Amino acid sequence: MSDENTGKSKISPEAAAQLVSRLIDDADFRALFQTDAAKALTEIGYGTDAVPDCCDVTQLASVEELRAVQAQLEKYLSTSQSTMHVIFCFEAGKVASALR
């Protein structure tokens, strides 16, 4: 686990792009993210001992919702210091408002 990941805040631009892309294009990864977010994050290279707040979702945003804000979400995940603590980053119906 890198020093960047131990703070559980922003992630690398590459990891952010991979996370959002896989949530959009990979049904198995979406399922894993919903059942074991820590393992899903590890798959993209974001090591974590605990599931970040942003992964605590009741209903994962739809593929369409994520696709509509893909570039914004990738940028937000890789530049905001509090990214992994914003609870609505991946919640259905709330992704766009979390990016404001």
N, C-alpha and C positions, 0 to 999 in steps of 0.2 A: 504494500500500500504506500503510495507516495505521500509526501507532506501535503500536497494539494488536496488529497482526498480525506485526510484525517480530520480536517475541519468540517467536513460534510457540508460544504457550501458549494461554490461554483465548481463545474467540471470542465475538462478540456473541451475545446470546440469540436474535436474529433469524436469524443465520447458523447457529447450532446447531440451531434448529428446522427451518430449511430443509434442512440437511444430513441430519438424521435422517429427516425426512419424505420427502425425495427418495430416500434409501436404501431406504425402505419402499415407496414408491408409484411410483417411476420406474425401470423396468427398464433403460432406456438409460443413466441416470445411474449405476445400480449397476455396469453394465458398464464405464463410463468410470472410475469410482472404482477398480475393480479393475485396470484397465490403465494409467491415468494419473491417479493421485490428485491430483497438483498441479493439473492442468487442471480436475478436478472441483471442487477447493476454490476455484479461481479463479472458476468459474461461480457459486458462492454468495457471492462477495465476500471470500473469505479468501485474500488474495494471499500467495504463498510462493515462495521461490526454491528450496527443497528440500522433498522430501516429508517431512512430520513422521513421527516414529516410529509414531504410532498408525495410520498408513495402510499400514504394512508388514505386511499380513496374508497368510497362506497361503490361507485360505478365509474369505471375507466371511460374517459372521453372516447367518442366514436372515432373511427378512422377518418371520417369526413371532417369532424371538428378539429382533429389534430392536423390534418392536411391543410386546412384553411389558415392555420397559424404556424405552420411548420418553421418557416424562416425566423419569425419573431421568437418562437419558443426556443429554437436552437441558440439564438443569440442571447436570450435571457438566461438560459441555463448555464452558458459559458461565461457570462460577464457579471451577473449579479452576485454579490457576496452572500445573500441570504436565500439563494435559489432553492436549495434542498430543504428549506424550512417553510416554504410557502405551500400551504396545504392544498391549494386548488390548482396547482400546475397541471395535473392530469385528471381532474375530476370532471365528469360529464357536465356540460352546460356552464362550466366556470373557467375554462382555460383562458379564453380571451380576456376576461375581467382580471384574472390573476396577473396578466402581463402588463397591465396599466400601471 
